[in-house]
């Protein structure tokens, strides 16, 4: 385990990570490797990370709890709990229900198109209720609610908002009262407690540069929680237990497959993704913000679980949870762009290009060398204001994939960004 984590960090797949394993006998093991970020305490099971979309699981459990209390029904239209005058889109005579929102079948998009552009690094900080209602009132659904799956941060954020309105409080207070406190999750919160703040790690972008944490104003239910591996292991254990308390009953309700996919033996619970592989039932969710990524996977049949929390925005450790639950499941190859971006941060442009060429020759099976690998790095450099270096990366990509018109367009965009208009036109024509 320690060798695996060490290799992930050294390869540039993440800056740091903490992994928690829950075995079938209830025993727990925690492993950590890498940097917590500048000025932060060393990584351990009490380190505090943003967990992103794993928050959606907690929103689903909150919904299950409110159904059990008779406060709402899964079939209730969400419009019932919003202020008078707010138009919620409908289609084919069907309204969007709470179940539709919890299972990503509302027809709402991933995000609304009216997120404020005040700070692109913190996209939800200024998204008000008024902006949410404005978007809903003007949006036309592309399909009937309940018809098909489309992952929606907006939808689950709306669900959390509606549940809080129904309860007459705010989402954070409601979740704390109904779910987090009953489970003893004292180091899980939207607003870090005084005890959590000294243990917060620092988020990083795909190249390992520091990145600020998210702030949330309205859509908390989609991704606002922070937590620790120790708290998440307690959460996993609660989901696998047979306790009969009210919160445990809500946990079990959320883990039911409320909507089954038409393809394969999988579907969605209330917030959970649920699937069957080799006769075993699994439930899980991943999370990602601009500075962090996270994984939670439960083996409901074997009564085991894995938690992975990292302080990097990347897909470099995607699939680590499944690999740790079953060693026969290989750890997926990662985009070579991660290694290139890390080399750029530590050694500059020449080091980044050398890293790419070396990996293509020596480790083609460990990394993914598709067009997007370098394209992502080039776009990342443009975002950082390094247009000249971005041009060099896009030119390398066009050299490797000369027949791709999309890459020449990306190179043209970079030239345009650097005000090299003749070069931009030539690249666009290629």
C-alpha positions as a Markdown table, in Angstrom:
| # | Residue | x | y | z |
|---|---|---|---|---|
| 1 | Unk | 0.0 | 0.0 | 0.0 |
| 2 | Unk | 2.7 | 2.5 | 1.0 |
| 3 | Unk | 4.6 | 1.8 | -2.2 |
| 4 | Unk | 1.5 | 2.3 | -4.3 |
| 5 | Unk | 0.7 | 5.7 | -2.7 |
| 6 | Unk | 4.4 | 6.7 | -3.0 |
| 7 | Unk | 4.4 | 5.9 | -6.7 |
| 8 | Unk | 1.2 | 7.9 | -7.3 |
| 9 | Unk | 2.7 | 11.0 | -5.7 |
| 10 | Unk | 6.1 | 10.6 | -7.4 |
| 11 | Unk | 4.4 | 10.2 | -10.8 |
| 12 | Unk | 2.6 | 13.5 | -10.4 |
| 13 | Unk | -0.9 | 11.9 | -10.2 |
| 14 | Unk | -1.6 | 13.8 | -7.0 |
| 15 | Unk | 0.2 | 16.1 | -4.5 |
| 16 | Unk | -0.9 | 14.1 | -1.5 |
| 17 | Unk | -3.6 | 11.6 | -0.5 |
| 18 | Unk | -5.0 | 9.8 | 2.5 |
| 19 | Unk | -6.6 | 6.3 | 2.1 |
| 20 | Unk | -8.8 | 4.5 | 4.5 |
| 21 | Unk | -9.7 | 0.8 | 4.4 |
| 22 | Unk | -12.6 | -0.7 | 6.4 |
| 23 | Unk | -12.4 | -4.5 | 6.6 |
| 24 | Unk | -15.3 | -6.9 | 7.1 |
| 25 | Unk | -14.4 | -7.4 | 10.8 |
| 26 | Unk | -14.8 | -3.7 | 11.4 |
| 27 | Unk | -11.1 | -3.0 | 11.6 |
| 28 | Unk | -9.7 | 0.1 | 10.0 |
| 29 | Unk | -6.4 | 1.1 | 8.4 |
| 30 | Unk | -5.3 | 4.5 | 7.3 |
| 31 | Unk | -2.4 | 5.3 | 5.0 |
| 32 | Unk | -1.1 | 8.7 | 3.9 |
| 33 | Unk | 1.6 | 10.0 | 1.5 |
| 34 | Unk | 2.6 | 13.2 | -0.1 |
| 35 | Unk | 2.4 | 16.9 | 0.8 |
| 36 | Unk | -0.6 | 18.5 | 2.6 |
| 37 | Unk | 0.3 | 21.8 | 1.0 |
| 38 | Unk | 2.2 | 24.9 | 2.1 |
| 39 | Unk | 1.8 | 25.6 | 5.8 |
| 40 | Unk | -0.5 | 22.6 | 6.5 |
| 41 | Unk | -0.1 | 19.8 | 9.0 |
| 42 | Unk | 1.2 | 16.4 | 7.9 |
| 43 | Unk | -1.4 | 14.2 | 6.2 |
| 44 | Unk | -3.2 | 11.7 | 8.4 |
| 45 | Unk | -6.7 | 10.3 | 9.1 |
| 46 | Unk | -7.8 | 13.6 | 10.7 |
| 47 | Unk | -6.7 | 15.8 | 7.7 |
| 48 | Unk | -9.6 | 17.9 | 6.4 |
| 49 | Unk | -10.4 | 17.8 | 2.6 |
| 50 | Unk | -13.2 | 19.1 | 0.4 |
| 51 | Unk | -15.1 | 15.9 | -0.7 |
| 52 | Unk | -17.0 | 17.5 | -3.5 |
| 53 | Unk | -19.8 | 15.5 | -5.0 |
| 54 | Unk | -19.7 | 12.8 | -2.3 |
| 55 | Unk | -21.9 | 15.5 | -0.6 |
| 56 | Unk | -24.7 | 14.3 | -2.9 |
| 57 | Unk | -24.9 | 11.0 | -1.0 |
| 58 | Unk | -25.6 | 13.0 | 2.2 |
| 59 | Unk | -28.2 | 15.0 | 0.4 |
| 60 | Unk | -29.9 | 11.7 | -0.6 |
| 61 | Unk | -29.8 | 10.5 | 3.0 |
| 62 | Unk | -31.4 | 13.7 | 4.2 |
| 63 | Unk | -34.1 | 13.2 | 1.6 |
| 64 | Unk | -34.7 | 9.6 | 2.9 |
| 65 | Unk | -34.8 | 10.9 | 6.5 |
| 66 | Unk | -37.5 | 13.5 | 5.6 |
| 67 | Unk | -39.5 | 10.9 | 3.8 |
| 68 | Unk | -39.4 | 8.7 | 6.9 |
| 69 | Unk | -40.6 | 11.6 | 9.0 |
| 70 | Unk | -43.5 | 12.3 | 6.7 |
| 71 | Unk | -42.2 | 15.7 | 5.8 |
| 72 | Unk | -41.9 | 15.0 | 2.1 |
| 73 | Unk | -42.6 | 12.2 | -0.4 |
| 74 | Unk | -40.3 | 11.0 | -3.1 |
| 75 | Unk | -43.0 | 11.7 | -5.7 |
| 76 | Unk | -43.5 | 15.3 | -4.5 |
| 77 | Unk | -42.9 | 18.0 | -7.2 |
| 78 | Unk | -39.9 | 20.1 | -6.1 |
| 79 | Unk | -42.0 | 23.2 | -7.1 |
| 80 | Unk | -44.2 | 22.5 | -4.0 |
| 81 | Unk | -41.3 | 23.6 | -1.8 |
| 82 | Unk | -40.1 | 26.7 | -3.6 |
| 83 | Unk | -41.4 | 30.2 | -3.2 |
| 84 | Unk | -44.7 | 31.2 | -5.0 |
| 85 | Unk | -44.0 | 32.5 | -8.4 |
| 86 | Unk | -40.9 | 30.4 | -9.1 |
| 87 | Unk | -41.5 | 28.5 | -12.3 |
| 88 | Unk | -40.0 | 25.0 | -12.4 |
| 89 | Unk | -39.8 | 23.5 | -15.9 |
| 90 | Unk | -42.0 | 20.6 | -16.7 |
| 91 | Unk | -42.6 | 18.5 | -19.9 |
| 92 | Unk | -45.1 | 16.1 | -21.2 |
| 93 | Unk | -47.4 | 16.8 | -18.3 |
| 94 | Unk | -44.7 | 15.6 | -15.9 |
| 95 | Unk | -43.2 | 17.7 | -13.1 |
| 96 | Unk | -39.7 | 17.3 | -11.7 |
| 97 | Unk | -40.0 | 15.3 | -8.5 |
| 98 | Unk | -37.6 | 15.0 | -5.5 |
| 99 | Unk | -36.8 | 11.5 | -6.7 |
| 100 | Unk | -35.9 | 12.8 | -10.2 |
| 101 | Unk | -33.5 | 15.2 | -8.6 |
| 102 | Unk | -31.9 | 12.6 | -6.3 |
| 103 | Unk | -31.4 | 10.1 | -9.1 |
| 104 | Unk | -30.2 | 12.6 | -11.8 |
| 105 | Unk | -33.3 | 12.1 | -14.0 |
| 106 | Unk | -34.8 | 15.6 | -13.8 |
| 107 | Unk | -33.7 | 16.7 | -17.3 |
| 108 | Unk | -31.8 | 19.6 | -15.7 |
| 109 | Unk | -28.3 | 20.1 | -17.1 |
| 110 | Unk | -25.0 | 19.6 | -15.2 |
| 111 | Unk | -24.8 | 23.3 | -14.4 |
| 112 | Unk | -26.9 | 26.4 | -15.1 |
| 113 | Unk | -25.8 | 28.8 | -17.8 |
| 114 | Unk | -26.0 | 31.8 | -15.5 |
| 115 | Unk | -23.2 | 31.2 | -13.0 |
| 116 | Unk | -21.5 | 34.5 | -12.2 |
| 117 | Unk | -18.1 | 35.0 | -13.8 |
| 118 | Unk | -16.8 | 37.2 | -10.9 |
| 119 | Unk | -14.3 | 34.6 | -9.9 |
| 120 | Unk | -13.9 | 31.5 | -12.2 |
| 121 | Unk | -11.8 | 29.8 | -9.5 |
| 122 | Unk | -14.8 | 29.9 | -7.1 |
| 123 | Unk | -17.9 | 29.4 | -9.4 |
| 124 | Unk | -20.6 | 28.8 | -6.8 |
| 125 | Unk | -19.6 | 31.6 | -4.3 |
| 126 | Unk | -22.0 | 34.2 | -5.8 |
| 127 | Unk | -24.7 | 31.9 | -7.1 |
| 128 | Unk | -27.8 | 33.3 | -5.4 |
| 129 | Unk | -31.3 | 31.9 | -4.9 |
| 130 | Unk | -32.5 | 34.6 | -7.3 |
| 131 | Unk | -30.1 | 33.4 | -10.0 |
| 132 | Unk | -31.3 | 29.8 | -9.4 |
| 133 | Unk | -34.9 | 30.8 | -9.8 |
| 134 | Unk | -34.2 | 32.9 | -12.8 |
| 135 | Unk | -32.6 | 29.9 | -14.6 |
| 136 | Unk | -35.4 | 27.5 | -13.7 |
| 137 | Unk | -38.0 | 29.9 | -14.9 |
| 138 | Unk | -36.4 | 30.2 | -18.3 |
| 139 | Unk | -35.2 | 26.7 | -18.9 |
| 140 | Unk | -36.9 | 24.3 | -21.2 |
| 141 | Unk | -36.4 | 20.6 | -20.5 |
| 142 | Unk | -35.0 | 18.5 | -23.4 |
| 143 | Unk | -36.9 | 15.4 | -22.3 |
| 144 | Unk | -39.6 | 14.3 | -19.8 |
| 145 | Unk | -38.6 | 14.2 | -16.2 |
| 146 | Unk | -37.7 | 10.7 | -15.1 |
| 147 | Unk | -37.0 | 9.5 | -18.7 |
| 148 | Unk | -33.2 | 9.1 | -18.6 |
| 149 | Unk | -30.1 | 9.7 | -16.6 |
| 150 | Unk | -28.1 | 13.0 | -16.9 |
| 151 | Unk | -25.7 | 13.8 | -14.1 |
| 152 | Unk | -26.7 | 17.2 | -12.6 |
| 153 | Unk | -24.9 | 19.3 | -10.0 |
| 154 | Unk | -27.7 | 21.8 | -10.4 |
| 155 | Unk | -30.4 | 19.2 | -9.8 |
| 156 | Unk | -29.0 | 17.9 | -6.5 |
| 157 | Unk | -28.1 | 21.4 | -5.4 |
| 158 | Unk | -31.8 | 22.3 | -6.0 |
| 159 | Unk | -32.9 | 19.3 | -4.0 |
| 160 | Unk | -30.8 | 20.3 | -1.0 |
| 161 | Unk | -32.1 | 23.9 | -1.3 |
| 162 | Unk | -35.8 | 22.7 | -1.5 |
| 163 | Unk | -35.4 | 20.3 | 1.5 |
| 164 | Unk | -33.9 | 23.2 | 3.6 |
| 165 | Unk | -36.9 | 25.4 | 2.7 |
| 166 | Unk | -39.3 | 22.7 | 3.6 |
| 167 | Unk | -37.7 | 22.3 | 7.0 |
| 168 | Unk | -37.5 | 26.1 | 7.6 |
| 169 | Unk | -33.8 | 26.3 | 8.1 |
| 170 | Unk | -30.6 | 26.3 | 6.1 |
| 171 | Unk | -29.0 | 23.2 | 4.4 |
| 172 | Unk | -26.0 | 23.0 | 6.7 |
| 173 | Unk | -27.9 | 23.2 | 9.9 |
| 174 | Unk | -30.4 | 20.6 | 8.7 |
| 175 | Unk | -27.8 | 18.2 | 7.5 |
| 176 | Unk | -25.9 | 18.6 | 10.8 |
| 177 | Unk | -29.0 | 17.9 | 12.9 |
| 178 | Unk | -30.5 | 15.1 | 10.9 |
| 179 | Unk | -27.4 | 13.2 | 9.6 |
| 180 | Unk | -23.9 | 14.3 | 10.7 |
| 181 | Unk | -24.5 | 14.7 | 14.5 |
| 182 | Unk | -26.5 | 11.4 | 14.9 |
| 183 | Unk | -23.6 | 9.6 | 13.2 |
| 184 | Unk | -20.9 | 11.3 | 15.3 |
| 185 | Unk | -19.3 | 12.9 | 12.3 |
| 186 | Unk | -17.8 | 15.7 | 14.3 |
| 187 | Unk | -15.2 | 16.6 | 11.7 |
| 188 | Unk | -17.5 | 16.8 | 8.7 |
| 189 | Unk | -19.1 | 20.2 | 7.9 |
| 190 | Unk | -19.7 | 22.8 | 5.2 |
| 191 | Unk | -18.2 | 25.6 | 7.4 |
| 192 | Unk | -15.1 | 24.2 | 9.1 |
| 193 | Unk | -15.4 | 24.1 | 12.9 |
| 194 | Unk | -12.6 | 25.6 | 15.1 |
| 195 | Unk | -11.4 | 22.0 | 15.5 |
| 196 | Unk | -11.3 | 21.4 | 11.8 |
| 197 | Unk | -9.5 | 24.6 | 10.7 |
| 198 | Unk | -6.0 | 23.7 | 11.9 |
| 199 | Unk | -6.2 | 20.4 | 10.1 |
| 200 | Unk | -7.3 | 21.6 | 6.7 |
| 201 | Unk | -5.0 | 20.7 | 3.8 |
| 202 | Unk | -4.4 | 22.9 | 0.8 |
| 203 | Unk | -6.0 | 22.2 | -2.6 |
| 204 | Unk | -4.0 | 22.1 | -5.8 |
| 205 | Unk | -4.7 | 22.4 | -9.5 |
| 206 | Unk | -3.8 | 19.7 | -12.1 |
| 207 | Unk | -0.2 | 20.8 | -12.1 |
| 208 | Unk | 0.3 | 20.9 | -8.4 |
| 209 | Unk | -0.1 | 24.7 | -7.9 |
| 210 | Unk | -2.1 | 25.9 | -4.9 |
| 211 | Unk | -5.8 | 26.4 | -5.5 |
| 212 | Unk | -8.3 | 28.1 | -3.2 |
| 213 | Unk | -11.2 | 26.2 | -1.6 |
| 214 | Unk | -14.8 | 26.6 | -2.9 |
| 215 | Unk | -17.4 | 28.7 | -1.2 |
| 216 | Unk | -21.1 | 27.9 | -1.6 |
| 217 | Unk | -24.1 | 30.2 | -1.4 |
| 218 | Unk | -27.1 | 28.2 | -2.6 |
| 219 | Unk | -26.3 | 24.8 | -4.1 |
| 220 | Unk | -24.6 | 23.3 | -1.0 |
| 221 | Unk | -26.3 | 19.9 | -1.5 |
| 222 | Unk | -24.3 | 19.3 | -4.7 |
| 223 | Unk | -20.8 | 19.4 | -3.2 |
| 224 | Unk | -20.1 | 21.7 | -0.2 |
| 225 | Unk | -18.9 | 19.2 | 2.5 |
| 226 | Unk | -15.5 | 18.9 | 4.0 |
| 227 | Unk | -14.5 | 15.8 | 5.8 |
| 228 | Unk | -11.7 | 13.5 | 7.0 |
| 229 | Unk | -10.8 | 9.9 | 6.2 |
| 230 | Unk | -11.6 | 8.9 | 9.8 |
| 231 | Unk | -15.1 | 10.4 | 9.6 |
| 232 | Unk | -15.7 | 8.9 | 6.2 |
| 233 | Unk | -14.7 | 5.5 | 7.5 |
| 234 | Unk | -17.3 | 5.9 | 10.3 |
| 235 | Unk | -19.8 | 6.9 | 7.7 |
| 236 | Unk | -19.0 | 3.8 | 5.7 |
| 237 | Unk | -19.3 | 1.6 | 8.8 |
| 238 | Unk | -22.7 | 3.1 | 9.6 |
| 239 | Unk | -23.9 | 2.2 | 6.1 |
| 240 | Unk | -22.8 | -1.4 | 6.5 |
| 241 | Unk | -24.2 | -1.8 | 10.0 |
| 242 | Unk | -27.5 | -3.3 | 11.0 |
| 243 | Unk | -28.4 | -0.7 | 13.7 |
| 244 | Unk | -32.0 | 0.3 | 13.9 |
| 245 | Unk | -31.8 | 4.0 | 14.8 |
| 246 | Unk | -33.7 | 6.5 | 12.6 |
| 247 | Unk | -30.5 | 7.7 | 10.8 |
| 248 | Unk | -29.5 | 4.1 | 10.0 |
| 249 | Unk | -33.0 | 3.4 | 8.6 |
| 250 | Unk | -32.5 | 6.5 | 6.3 |
| 251 | Unk | -29.1 | 5.1 | 5.3 |
| 252 | Unk | -30.6 | 1.9 | 4.2 |
| 253 | Unk | -33.4 | 3.6 | 2.3 |
| 254 | Unk | -30.9 | 5.7 | 0.4 |
| 255 | Unk | -28.9 | 2.6 | -0.6 |
| 256 | Unk | -31.9 | 1.0 | -2.3 |
| 257 | Unk | -31.7 | 1.0 | -6.1 |
| 258 | Unk | -34.5 | 3.6 | -6.7 |
| 259 | Unk | -33.9 | 3.8 | -10.5 |
| 260 | Unk | -32.4 | 1.0 | -12.5 |
| 261 | Unk | -30.4 | 1.6 | -15.7 |
| 262 | Unk | -31.8 | 0.1 | -18.9 |
| 263 | Unk | -28.2 | -1.1 | -19.7 |
| 264 | Unk | -26.4 | -3.4 | -17.3 |
| 265 | Unk | -27.0 | -4.3 | -13.7 |
| 266 | Unk | -26.6 | -0.9 | -12.1 |
| 267 | Unk | -28.6 | 2.2 | -11.2 |
| 268 | Unk | -29.0 | 4.9 | -8.7 |
| 269 | Unk | -30.0 | 5.1 | -5.1 |
| 270 | Unk | -30.7 | 8.4 | -3.3 |
| 271 | Unk | -27.4 | 10.0 | -4.1 |
| 272 | Unk | -25.5 | 6.7 | -4.5 |
| 273 | Unk | -24.4 | 5.0 | -7.7 |
| 274 | Unk | -25.2 | 1.3 | -7.3 |
| 275 | Unk | -24.0 | -1.7 | -9.3 |
| 276 | Unk | -23.5 | -5.5 | -9.3 |
| 277 | Unk | -20.2 | -7.0 | -10.3 |
| 278 | Unk | -19.4 | -10.7 | -10.0 |
| 279 | Unk | -22.4 | -11.3 | -7.8 |
| 280 | Unk | -21.4 | -8.5 | -5.4 |
| 281 | Unk | -23.3 | -5.3 | -4.8 |
| 282 | Unk | -21.4 | -2.1 | -4.6 |
| 283 | Unk | -22.4 | 1.5 | -3.9 |
| 284 | Unk | -20.2 | 4.5 | -4.3 |
| 285 | Unk | -19.6 | 8.1 | -5.4 |
| 286 | Unk | -16.6 | 10.2 | -6.5 |
| 287 | Unk | -16.1 | 13.9 | -5.9 |
| 288 | Unk | -14.0 | 16.6 | -7.4 |
| 289 | Unk | -13.6 | 20.3 | -6.8 |
| 290 | Unk | -11.0 | 22.5 | -8.5 |
| 291 | Unk | -8.4 | 21.6 | -5.8 |
| 292 | Unk | -9.4 | 18.2 | -4.5 |
| 293 | Unk | -10.7 | 14.8 | -5.6 |
| 294 | Unk | -12.3 | 12.0 | -3.6 |
| 295 | Unk | -13.7 | 8.5 | -3.8 |
| 296 | Unk | -16.0 | 6.4 | -1.6 |
| 297 | Unk | -16.8 | 2.8 | -2.4 |
| 298 | Unk | -18.8 | 0.3 | -0.4 |
| 299 | Unk | -18.8 | -3.5 | -0.9 |
| 300 | Unk | -22.3 | -4.1 | 0.5 |
| 301 | Unk | -21.9 | -7.9 | 0.0 |
| 302 | Unk | -18.5 | -8.2 | 1.5 |
| 303 | Unk | -19.1 | -5.5 | 4.1 |
| 304 | Unk | -15.9 | -3.6 | 3.2 |
| 305 | Unk | -15.2 | 0.0 | 2.2 |
| 306 | Unk | -12.5 | 2.3 | 0.8 |
| 307 | Unk | -12.1 | 6.0 | 1.2 |
| 308 | Unk | -9.6 | 8.0 | -0.9 |
| 309 | Unk | -9.1 | 11.8 | -0.3 |
| 310 | Unk | -6.6 | 13.8 | -2.3 |
| 311 | Unk | -5.6 | 17.5 | -2.4 |
| 312 | Unk | -5.3 | 17.7 | -6.2 |
| 313 | Unk | -7.8 | 18.4 | -9.0 |
| 314 | Unk | -7.0 | 15.5 | -11.3 |
| 315 | Unk | -8.1 | 12.1 | -12.4 |
| 316 | Unk | -4.7 | 10.7 | -11.6 |
| 317 | Unk | -6.0 | 8.3 | -8.9 |
| 318 | Unk | -9.4 | 7.5 | -10.5 |
| 319 | Unk | -10.2 | 3.8 | -9.9 |
| 320 | Unk | -7.9 | 3.5 | -6.9 |
| 321 | Unk | -10.9 | 2.6 | -4.7 |
| 322 | Unk | -11.9 | -0.4 | -6.9 |
| 323 | Unk | -8.3 | -1.5 | -7.1 |
| 324 | Unk | -7.9 | -1.5 | -3.3 |
| 325 | Unk | -11.1 | -3.4 | -2.8 |
| 326 | Unk | -10.0 | -6.0 | -5.4 |
| 327 | Unk | -6.4 | -6.3 | -6.4 |
| 328 | Unk | -7.3 | -8.1 | -9.6 |
| 329 | Unk | -8.9 | -4.9 | -10.8 |
| 330 | Unk | -6.0 | -3.0 | -12.4 |
| 331 | Unk | -5.3 | 0.6 | -11.5 |
| 332 | Unk | -6.3 | 2.6 | -14.6 |
| 333 | Unk | -3.6 | 4.4 | -16.6 |
| 334 | Unk | -3.7 | 8.1 | -16.1 |
| 335 | Unk | -3.4 | 11.0 | -18.6 |
| 336 | Unk | 0.2 | 11.8 | -19.4 |
| 337 | Unk | -0.8 | 15.4 | -19.1 |
| 338 | Unk | -0.6 | 15.1 | -15.3 |
| 339 | Unk | 3.1 | 14.1 | -15.4 |
| 340 | Unk | 3.8 | 16.8 | -18.0 |
| 341 | Unk | 2.1 | 19.5 | -15.9 |
| 342 | Unk | 4.0 | 18.4 | -12.8 |
| 343 | Unk | 7.2 | 18.5 | -14.7 |
| 344 | Unk | 6.4 | 22.0 | -15.9 |
| 345 | Unk | 5.8 | 23.2 | -12.3 |
| 346 | Unk | 9.0 | 21.7 | -11.0 |
| 347 | Unk | 11.3 | 22.2 | -14.0 |
| 348 | Unk | 9.7 | 24.5 | -16.6 |
| 349 | Unk | 8.8 | 24.1 | -20.2 |
| 350 | Unk | 11.9 | 22.1 | -21.3 |
| 351 | Unk | 11.4 | 19.6 | -18.4 |
| 352 | Unk | 7.8 | 19.2 | -19.4 |
| 353 | Unk | 8.5 | 18.4 | -23.0 |
| 354 | Unk | 11.3 | 16.0 | -22.0 |
| 355 | Unk | 9.0 | 14.3 | -19.6 |
| 356 | Unk | 6.4 | 13.7 | -22.3 |
| 357 | Unk | 8.9 | 12.4 | -24.8 |
| 358 | Unk | 10.5 | 10.1 | -22.2 |
| 359 | Unk | 7.3 | 8.6 | -21.0 |
| 360 | Unk | 6.1 | 7.9 | -24.6 |
| 361 | Unk | 9.3 | 5.8 | -25.1 |
| 362 | Unk | 9.6 | 4.2 | -21.7 |
| 363 | Unk | 6.1 | 3.9 | -20.1 |
| 364 | Unk | 3.5 | 3.7 | -22.9 |
| 365 | Unk | 1.4 | 1.3 | -20.8 |
| 366 | Unk | 1.3 | 3.3 | -17.7 |
| 367 | Unk | 0.0 | 6.6 | -19.2 |
| 368 | Unk | -2.6 | 7.6 | -21.7 |
| 369 | Unk | -1.1 | 9.5 | -24.7 |
| 370 | Unk | -4.2 | 10.6 | -26.5 |
| 371 | Unk | -4.8 | 14.1 | -28.0 |
| 372 | Unk | -6.3 | 15.4 | -24.9 |
| 373 | Unk | -3.2 | 14.8 | -22.7 |
| 374 | Unk | -1.2 | 17.7 | -24.0 |
| 375 | Unk | -4.2 | 19.7 | -25.1 |
| 376 | Unk | -5.3 | 19.8 | -21.4 |
| 377 | Unk | -1.8 | 21.0 | -20.4 |
| 378 | Unk | -1.9 | 23.7 | -23.1 |
| 379 | Unk | -5.3 | 25.0 | -21.9 |
| 380 | Unk | -4.1 | 24.9 | -18.3 |
| 381 | Unk | -1.1 | 27.1 | -19.3 |
| 382 | Unk | -3.3 | 29.5 | -21.1 |
| 383 | Unk | -5.4 | 29.8 | -17.9 |
| 384 | Unk | -2.2 | 30.6 | -16.0 |
| 385 | Unk | -1.3 | 33.3 | -18.5 |
| 386 | Unk | 1.7 | 31.4 | -20.0 |
| 387 | Unk | 0.7 | 31.8 | -23.6 |
| 388 | Unk | 4.2 | 31.3 | -25.0 |
| 389 | Unk | 4.6 | 28.0 | -23.2 |
| 390 | Unk | 1.1 | 26.9 | -24.1 |
| 391 | Unk | 2.1 | 27.4 | -27.8 |
| 392 | Unk | 5.1 | 25.2 | -27.4 |
| 393 | Unk | 2.9 | 22.4 | -25.9 |
| 394 | Unk | 0.2 | 22.7 | -28.6 |
| 395 | Unk | 2.9 | 22.6 | -31.3 |
| 396 | Unk | 4.3 | 19.4 | -29.7 |
| 397 | Unk | 0.8 | 17.9 | -29.7 |
| 398 | Unk | 0.2 | 18.9 | -33.4 |
| 399 | Unk | 3.6 | 17.3 | -34.2 |
| 400 | Unk | 2.5 | 14.0 | -32.5 |
| 401 | Unk | -1.1 | 14.1 | -34.0 |
| 402 | Unk | -0.6 | 16.0 | -37.3 |
| 403 | Unk | -4.0 | 14.9 | -38.8 |
| 404 | Unk | -6.1 | 16.3 | -36.0 |
| 405 | Unk | -7.9 | 19.5 | -37.0 |
| 406 | Unk | -8.9 | 20.2 | -33.4 |
| 407 | Unk | -5.3 | 20.4 | -32.3 |
| 408 | Unk | -4.5 | 22.9 | -34.9 |
| 409 | Unk | -7.5 | 25.0 | -33.8 |
| 410 | Unk | -6.2 | 24.8 | -30.2 |
| 411 | Unk | -2.8 | 26.0 | -31.4 |
| 412 | Unk | -4.5 | 28.8 | -33.4 |
| 413 | Unk | -6.3 | 29.9 | -30.2 |
| 414 | Unk | -3.0 | 30.0 | -28.4 |
| 415 | Unk | -1.4 | 32.1 | -31.1 |
| 416 | Unk | -4.4 | 34.4 | -31.0 |
| 417 | Unk | -4.1 | 34.7 | -27.2 |
| 418 | Unk | -0.5 | 35.8 | -27.7 |
| 419 | Unk | -1.6 | 38.3 | -30.4 |
| 420 | Unk | 0.3 | 36.4 | -33.1 |
| 421 | Unk | -2.6 | 36.7 | -35.6 |
| 422 | Unk | -0.7 | 35.6 | -38.8 |
| 423 | Unk | 0.4 | 32.4 | -37.1 |
| 424 | Unk | -3.1 | 31.9 | -35.7 |
| 425 | Unk | -4.7 | 32.2 | -39.2 |
| 426 | Unk | -2.1 | 29.7 | -40.6 |
| 427 | Unk | -2.8 | 27.2 | -37.9 |
| 428 | Unk | -6.6 | 27.5 | -38.4 |
| 429 | Unk | -6.2 | 26.8 | -42.1 |
| 430 | Unk | -4.1 | 23.7 | -41.5 |
